[in-house]
Amino acid sequence: MRNTLTYKGYSAHVEFDPDDNLFFGRVLGVRDVITFHGETVAELHADFEAAIDHYLAICAKTGVSPEKPASGRLMLRVPPEVHGAALVAAEVAGKSLNQWATDVLKHAARVG
């Protein structure tokens, strides 16, 4: 079961509160607190998208650049033996280290 929603590059974690019979969520990867809720899955999706649209509209109105969840650049520090093993694995796969790491991270994060 997937507990995430994605819209316009923003992702959110979703939970269900059985006491209130309510789905609720929070956008991940940004410092601003962006929350949403709904009694049905359709309401949850609609409120999530409305929350993102509202956030972007407020940013535009106030002249503030909206925070993006990720830039696409990732710097990692790993032990030399891990780096070496990753280089070998990438070469065996016929890929650059960047493409190999991207594929491994996509698989681990269950993205596309």
Secondary structure, DSSP 8 states (H G I E B T S, - for coil): ---EEEETTEEEEEEEETTTTEEEEEEES-SS--EEEESSHHHHHHHHHHHHHHHHHHHHHHT-----S--S-------HHHHHHHHHHHHHTTS-HHHHHHHHHHHHHT--
